Amino acid sequence: LRRHRGDGRTLVLMNPDYGGIGTFGLRCVESYEGEHLITVGEWAPRCTYGAYADDVRTSVKDASGMSRRPCSHGQSFSREVQELVEREFTAMNVLRLPSFPMFCDILVVWKRK
């Protein structure tokens, strides 16, 4: 992932943090030095309706193995990676994707600030 900004490559991240928990997405973005980024999945505030429904993904487990309710920032990216991306990139295009009921997947093309 550590490439020079001008090499023409783009990092595409699709649902890297299952249930909105984890550090894989964060580690990828921290290592990425390119100019453009594409994210696919739920992203706050355009995120899962599942956060409002008791029966959606109630079996998601956190790092300690404990079950927890869906998160308000979506099921695809941790809050930490979303904050990092929004701090370092500007959303250029947002496209809502077909999704399962109760989910709200989007594709976002980002450009580094």
Secondary structure, DSSP 4 states (H G I P E B T S, - for coil): ----GGG---EEEES-SGGG--SHHHHHHHH---SEEEEEE-BTTB--GGGG-TTSSTT-B-TTS-B-PPPTT-SSS-HHHHHHHHHHEEEEEEEE----TT---EEEEEEE-
